[in-house]
């Protein structure tokens, strides 16, 4: 096994391919004027062909009746490029299990903070409100400013869209057609709060990972707590869901992500999630025990993936693409926010990712620190800036041998991981050198830091990617499927992005879906 390295500026072809965004198809034209059967009689003026007009949405007659006793409030209508919609405002708290049905010409409004159920505390004492919010495929919810939704402990959400009809959480400006490629931060986001273990307890003296250890959602004026000791806790199910233009600052410098999980347990299903243009992280996972399959993050303005406070998670099929000159790292992984000896340690394992770093912050594309156990296998990392180091490891606790401390699995694992960067590794904090990071990378199988990417459409494998030997991720966890190639989109595994996503100037996923700046019309 040979691991290769390169620390020189890449040729224009590789970088241009990675940074060009969506492909454009342009008609080649006629190549010149052609005259056939010319006569002196002028040809009659042709009758103009009417320009086709799209069928605009018309507002639903009213709001449906739901089981919640407060119910929905008819807030009139809202207009946008796709038509006029009835607006039905959600109650500030769902106190009874309810279903939000898909109705043509109707949007649901999140006005301020919306809670699903009441927090049942870190332990199920039998007094949970057990409220379940069900959202039907095709439903669109919008908000503005400080609006956000929190699924409290002891309550669940069932937001299961389909490949042809995703559920969309977005902003009022998106409905009104006011957004550009750089729009973001127009509402809060979606938060799942559960009872699985976390670290960095807010109660002094509490033992991390126990029911006494809780944390609070960043920026929430009123406490929104998460954490406990129930590893298999369920917050419900999210599938085929888009979260657009999130990240409003709730207080101080605290802002939400598109999707924030806090202490979410393994009983929760999270698949086919797209975060688009979050003004903070694309997604942030605080503690918990769960798995994710088919995750897309586009245009996050801080970190694309932020994992923290003892989370243990497996992810397969991950695409993270930054807007040009926007964003920080692709991955920021911390175990315990400066308290590296706390347990449980974070353990995040990713297989089949395609990462395109194109951000404004060029310190590193991936930063793993704080006593974190981490694995990246069968994956591709491309630096499109031409000057950002690929990989940084921080602190001695992150690179120690397995068993050096409790709940410690050893240094990060890299296998069948290829990197196309002008600079491969950089020094980290706490005395960790680029050479030490390189040695850990070299210790894995089939890694290549001198890789030249042949990606097309920004994220789809080319011949070089498909020629890399595959690592079987089942050696890491039973959750993983054994892939036939590395990367997130390869032959036989390149259609999972279709139908439920949206396109932008950053990347096109499917020519049959709408641009992220517009709403789909079914």
Residue pairs with C-beta under 8 A, 6 or more apart in sequence:
1 445
1 446
3 441
3 442
3 444
3 447
3 448
3 449
4 448
4 449
4 450
4 451
5 424
5 438
5 449
5 450
6 421
6 422
6 424
6 449
6 450
7 422
7 423
7 424
8 422
9 386
9 422
10 386
10 420
10 421
10 422
10 452
14 382
14 420
14 452
14 453
15 384
15 386
17 453
17 454
17 455
17 456
17 458
18 356
18 358
18 382
18 383
18 384
18 420
18 453
18 455
18 458
19 324
19 356
19 358
19 384
20 458
21 324
21 458
21 504
21 505
21 506
21 507
21 508
22 457
22 458
22 503
22 504
22 505
22 506
22 507
22 508
23 456
23 457
23 508
54 82
54 521
55 521
56 82
56 83
56 84
57 82
57 83
57 84
57 85
57 104
57 105
57 521
58 83
58 84
58 105
59 77
59 84
59 85
59 86
59 105
59 106
60 85
60 86
60 103
60 104
60 105
60 106
61 86
62 74
62 86
63 71
63 72
63 73
63 74
63 86
63 88
63 106
64 72
64 88
64 101
64 103
64 106
65 71
65 72
66 72
66 98
66 99
66 100
67 96
67 97
67 98
67 99
68 91
68 94
68 95
68 96
68 98
69 95
69 96
70 91
70 92
70 93
70 95
71 91
72 88
72 89
72 90
72 91
72 108
73 88
73 89
73 91
74 86
74 87
74 88
74 89
75 87
75 88
75 89
75 109
76 86
76 87
77 84
77 85
77 86
77 87
78 84
78 85
78 87
78 107
78 172
78 175
78 176
79 85
79 176
80 175
80 176
80 177
80 519
81 177
81 518
82 177
82 518
82 519
82 521
83 105
83 521
84 105
85 105
85 106
85 107
85 175
86 103
86 105
86 106
86 107
87 107
87 109
88 106
88 107
88 108
88 109
89 108
89 109
89 111
90 100
90 108
90 109
90 110
90 111
90 114
90 141
91 114
92 111
92 112
92 113
92 114
92 115
93 114
93 115
93 116
93 117
93 118
94 114
94 115
94 116
94 117
94 131
94 133
95 117
95 118
95 129
95 131
96 131
97 130
97 131
97 132
97 133
97 134
98 131
98 133
98 134
99 133
99 134
99 135
99 136
100 108
100 133
100 134
100 135
100 136
100 139
100 141
101 136
101 139
102 136
102 137
102 138
102 139
102 165
104 522
107 140
107 141
107 142
107 175
108 139
108 140
108 141
108 142
109 141
109 142
109 143
110 141
110 142
110 143
110 147
110 148
110 149
110 169
110 187
111 143
111 147
112 146
112 147
113 146
113 147
113 148
113 149
113 150
113 188
113 220
113 222
114 147
114 148
114 149
114 150
115 149
115 150
115 152
115 224
116 131
116 132
116 133
116 149
116 150
116 151
116 152
116 155
116 156
116 157
117 128
117 129
117 130
117 131
117 151
117 152
117 154
117 155
118 129
118 131
118 152
118 154
118 155
119 152
119 153
119 154
119 193
119 224
119 225
120 127
120 128
120 129
120 152
120 153
120 154
120 155
121 153
121 154
122 153
122 195
122 211
122 212
122 213
122 214
122 225
122 227
122 228
122 229
123 195
123 211
123 228
123 229
123 230
124 154
124 195
124 230
128 153
128 154
128 155
129 152
129 154
129 155
130 154
130 155
131 155
131 156
132 155
132 156
132 157
132 158
132 236
133 151
133 155
133 156
133 157
133 158
133 159
134 157
134 158
134 159
135 141
135 157
135 158
135 159
135 160
135 167
136 167
137 160
137 161
137 162
137 165
137 166
137 167
137 240
138 161
138 165
138 166
138 167
138 522
139 161
139 167
139 168
140 167
140 168
140 170
140 175
140 519
141 149
141 167
141 168
141 169
141 170
142 169
142 170
142 171
142 172
142 174
142 175
142 187
143 169
143 171
143 172
143 187
143 188
144 171
144 172
144 173
144 186
144 187
145 186
145 187
145 248
146 187
146 188
146 248
146 250
147 187
147 188
147 248
148 187
148 188
148 189
148 190
148 191
148 248
148 250
148 256
149 169
149 188
149 190
149 191
150 191
150 193
150 217
150 220
150 224
151 157
151 190
151 191
151 192
151 193
151 235
151 236
152 193
152 224
153 193
153 194
153 195
153 225
153 226
153 228
153 233
153 263
154 195
155 235
156 234
156 235
156 236
156 237
157 192
157 235
157 236
157 237
157 238
158 236
158 237
159 167
159 236
159 237
159 238
159 239
159 241
160 167
160 237
160 238
160 239
160 240
161 167
161 239
161 240
161 241
161 272
161 500
162 240
162 499
162 500
163 240
163 272
163 498
163 499
163 500
164 499
164 500
165 240
165 500
165 522
166 240
166 241
166 242
166 272
166 274
166 499
166 500
166 501
167 240
167 241
167 242
168 241
168 242
168 244
168 519
168 520
169 189
169 190
169 241
169 242
169 243
169 244
169 246
169 258
170 187
170 242
170 243
170 244
170 245
170 519
171 179
171 183
171 186
171 187
171 244
171 245
171 246
172 186
172 187
173 179
173 183
173 186
173 245
174 183
174 186
174 244
174 245
174 516
174 517
174 518
174 519
175 519
177 517
177 518
179 186
179 245
179 516
179 517
180 517
181 323
181 504
181 505
181 506
181 517
182 277
182 323
182 326
183 245
183 277
183 517
184 245
184 246
184 247
184 277
184 278
184 279
184 299
184 301
185 245
185 246
185 247
185 248
185 249
185 255
185 278
185 279
185 280
185 301
186 245
186 246
186 248
187 245
187 246
187 248
188 246
188 247
188 248
188 250
188 255
188 256
189 243
189 246
189 247
189 248
189 256
189 257
189 258
189 259
189 260
189 278
190 238
190 243
190 246
190 258
190 259
190 260
191 217
191 224
191 256
191 260
191 261
191 262
192 235
192 236
192 238
192 259
192 260
192 261
192 262
192 264
192 268
193 217
193 224
193 225
193 226
193 235
193 262
193 263
193 264
194 226
194 228
194 230
194 233
194 234
194 235
194 261
194 262
194 263
194 264
194 265
194 268
194 288
195 211
195 226
195 227
195 228
195 229
195 230
195 233
195 263
195 265
196 227
196 228
196 229
196 230
196 231
196 232
196 233
196 263
196 264
196 265
196 266
196 287
196 288
196 289
196 290
197 208
197 209
197 210
197 213
197 227
197 228
197 229
197 231
197 263
197 287
197 288
197 289
197 310
197 344
198 208
198 209
198 213
198 214
198 215
198 226
198 227
198 262
198 263
198 286
198 287
198 288
198 309
198 310
199 208
199 209
199 213
199 287
199 309
199 310
199 335
199 336
199 337
199 339
199 342
199 343
199 344
200 208
200 215
200 309
200 336
200 337
200 339
200 342
201 207
201 208
201 212
201 213
201 214
201 215
201 227
202 214
202 215
202 216
203 212
203 213
203 214
206 212
206 213
206 214
207 213
208 310
208 336
208 342
208 343
208 344
209 229
209 310
209 343
209 344
210 229
211 228
211 229
213 227
213 228
214 225
214 226
214 227
214 228
215 225
215 226
215 227
215 262
215 263
215 286
215 287
215 309
216 223
216 224
216 225
216 226
217 224
217 225
217 226
217 256
217 260
217 262
218 250
218 254
218 255
218 256
218 260
219 249
219 250
219 251
219 252
219 254
219 255
219 256
220 250
220 251
221 250
221 251
226 262
226 263
226 264
226 286
226 287
227 262
227 263
227 287
228 263
230 265
231 265
231 266
231 289
232 265
232 266
232 267
232 289
233 263
233 264
233 265
233 266
233 267
233 268
234 265
234 267
234 268
235 261
235 264
235 265
235 267
235 268
236 268
236 269
237 268
237 269
237 270
238 259
238 269
238 270
238 271
238 273
239 269
239 270
239 271
239 272
240 271
240 272
240 500
241 272
241 273
241 274
242 274
242 276
242 500
242 501
242 502
243 258
243 259
243 273
243 274
243 275
243 276
243 278
244 258
244 276
244 277
244 502
244 516
245 276
245 277
245 278
246 256
246 257
246 258
246 275
246 277
246 278
246 279
246 280
247 255
247 256
247 257
247 258
247 278
247 279
247 280
247 301
248 255
248 256
248 279
249 255
250 256
255 279
255 280
256 280
257 275
257 278
257 280
257 281
257 282
257 283
257 284
257 300
257 306
258 275
258 276
258 278
258 282
258 283
259 273
259 275
259 283
259 284
260 283
260 284
260 285
260 286
261 268
261 270
261 283
261 284
261 285
261 286
261 288
261 290
262 286
262 287
262 288
263 286
263 287
263 288
264 270
264 285
264 288
264 289
264 290
265 288
265 289
265 290
266 289
266 290
266 291
268 290
270 290
270 291
270 292
271 292
271 293
271 294
272 293
272 294
272 496
272 500
273 283
273 292
273 294
273 295
273 296
274 296
274 297
274 298
274 500
274 501
274 502
275 282
275 283
275 296
275 297
275 298
275 300
276 298
276 299
276 502
276 504
276 516
277 298
277 299
277 300
277 301
277 323
277 504
277 516
278 297
278 299
278 300
278 301
278 302
279 301
279 302
280 300
280 301
280 302
281 300
281 302
281 303
281 304
281 305
281 306
281 332
282 297
282 298
282 300
282 303
282 304
282 305
282 306
282 320
283 295
283 297
283 304
283 305
283 306
284 303
284 306
284 307
284 308
285 306
285 307
285 308
285 311
285 313
286 308
286 309
286 311
287 308
287 309
287 310
287 311
288 311
288 312
288 313
289 311
289 312
289 313
290 313
291 313
291 314
291 315
291 479
292 313
292 314
292 315
292 316
292 318
293 315
293 316
293 317
294 316
294 317
294 496
295 315
295 317
295 318
295 319
296 318
296 319
296 320
296 497
296 501
296 509
297 304
297 305
297 318
297 319
297 320
297 321
298 319
298 320
298 321
298 323
298 504
298 506
298 507
298 516
299 321
299 322
299 323
299 326
299 327
299 504
299 506
300 320
300 322
300 327
301 326
301 327
301 328
302 327
302 328
303 327
303 328
303 329
303 330
303 331
303 332
304 320
304 322
304 327
304 329
304 330
304 331
304 355
305 318
305 320
305 330
305 331
305 332
306 331
306 332
306 333
307 313
307 331
307 332
307 333
307 334
307 346
307 348
307 372
308 333
308 334
308 335
308 337
308 346
309 334
309 335
309 336
309 337
309 346
310 335
310 336
310 342
310 343
310 344
310 345
310 346
311 346
311 347
311 348
312 344
312 346
312 347
312 348
313 347
313 348
313 349
314 348
314 349
314 350
314 351
314 476
314 477
314 479
314 480
315 348
315 349
315 350
315 351
315 353
316 350
316 351
316 352
316 473
316 479
316 480
316 481
317 352
317 353
317 488
317 493
317 496
318 350
318 352
318 353
318 354
318 355
318 379
318 488
319 353
319 354
319 459
319 488
319 489
319 497
320 330
320 331
320 353
320 354
320 355
320 356
321 355
321 356
321 358
321 458
321 459
321 506
321 507
322 330
322 356
322 357
322 358
322 359
322 506
323 358
323 506
324 358
324 384
324 506
325 358
325 359
325 360
326 358
326 359
326 360
327 358
327 359
327 360
327 361
328 359
328 360
328 361
328 363
329 357
329 359
329 361
329 363
329 364
329 365
329 366
329 367
330 355
330 357
330 365
330 366
330 381
331 355
331 365
331 366
331 367
331 368
332 367
333 346
333 348
333 367
333 368
333 369
333 370
333 372
333 374
334 346
334 369
334 370
334 372
335 342
335 345
335 346
335 369
335 370
335 371
335 372
335 373
335 397
335 398
336 342
336 345
336 346
336 370
336 371
337 370
338 370
340 370
340 371
340 395
340 397
341 371
341 397
341 405
342 371
343 406
343 407
344 407
345 371
345 372
345 373
345 407
345 408
345 409
346 370
346 371
346 372
346 373
346 374
347 372
347 373
347 374
347 409
348 372
348 373
348 374
348 375
349 374
349 375
349 377
349 413
349 473
349 476
349 477
349 480
350 375
350 376
350 377
350 379
351 377
351 378
351 379
351 471
351 473
351 476
351 480
351 483
352 378
352 379
352 473
352 483
352 486
352 487
352 488
352 493
353 376
353 378
353 379
353 380
353 487
353 488
354 379
354 380
354 455
354 459
354 487
354 488
354 489
355 365
355 366
355 379
355 380
355 381
355 382
356 382
356 384
356 458
356 459
357 365
357 381
357 382
357 383
357 384
357 385
357 388
358 384
358 385
359 385
359 388
362 385
362 387
362 388
363 388
363 389
363 392
363 426
364 388
364 389
364 390
364 391
364 392
364 426
365 381
365 383
365 388
365 389
365 390
365 391
365 421
366 376
366 381
366 390
366 391
366 392
367 392
367 394
367 428
368 374
368 391
368 392
368 393
368 394
368 398
368 412
369 392
369 393
369 394
369 395
369 398
369 428
369 429
370 394
370 395
370 397
370 398
371 395
371 397
371 398
371 405
371 408
372 398
372 412
373 408
373 409
373 410
373 412
374 412
374 413
375 412
375 413
375 414
375 415
375 476
376 412
376 413
376 414
376 417
377 413
377 414
377 415
377 416
377 417
377 471
377 473
377 476
378 415
378 416
378 417
378 470
378 471
378 473
378 483
378 485
378 486
378 487
379 416
379 417
379 418
379 486
379 487
379 488
380 417
380 418
380 419
380 420
380 451
380 453
380 455
380 461
380 465
380 486
380 487
380 488
381 390
381 391
381 417
381 418
381 419
381 420
381 421
382 419
382 420
382 421
382 453
382 455
383 389
383 390
383 419
383 420
383 421
383 422
386 422
387 422
387 423
388 421
388 422
388 423
389 421
389 423
389 424
389 425
389 426
390 419
390 421
390 423
390 424
390 425
390 449
391 419
391 424
391 425
391 426
391 437
391 441
392 425
392 426
392 427
392 428
392 437
393 399
393 411
393 412
393 428
393 432
393 436
393 437
393 440
394 428
394 429
394 430
394 432
395 428
395 429
395 430
395 432
396 430
396 431
396 432
397 405
398 411
398 412
398 432
399 411
399 412
399 432
399 436
399 437
399 440
400 408
400 410
400 411
401 410
401 411
402 408
402 409
402 410
403 410
404 410
411 440
412 440
413 444
413 476
414 440
414 441
414 443
414 444
414 447
415 444
415 445
415 446
415 447
415 471
416 445
416 446
416 447
416 468
416 469
416 470
416 471
416 486
417 441
417 444
417 447
417 448
417 486
418 447
418 448
418 449
418 451
418 453
418 465
418 468
418 486
419 448
419 449
419 451
420 451
420 452
420 453
421 449
424 434
424 438
424 441
424 449
425 434
425 435
425 437
425 438
425 441
425 449
426 434
426 437
427 433
427 434
428 437
438 449
441 447
441 449
445 469
445 471
446 468
446 469
446 471
448 468
451 464
452 464
453 462
453 464
453 465
454 461
454 462
454 463
454 464
454 465
455 461
455 462
455 465
455 487
456 462
457 507
457 508
458 506
458 507
458 508
459 488
459 489
459 497
459 507
460 489
460 490
460 494
461 485
461 486
461 487
461 489
461 490
461 491
461 494
465 485
465 486
465 487
465 490
466 485
466 490
466 491
468 485
468 486
470 482
470 483
470 484
470 485
470 486
472 482
473 480
473 481
473 482
473 483
474 480
474 482
483 490
483 493
484 490
484 491
484 492
484 493
485 491
485 493
489 496
489 497
497 509
497 510
498 509
498 510
498 512
498 513
499 510
499 512
499 513
500 513
501 509
501 510
501 513
502 509
502 513
502 514
502 515
502 516
502 520
503 509
503 510
503 511
503 513
503 514
503 515
503 516
504 515
504 516
504 517
513 520
514 520
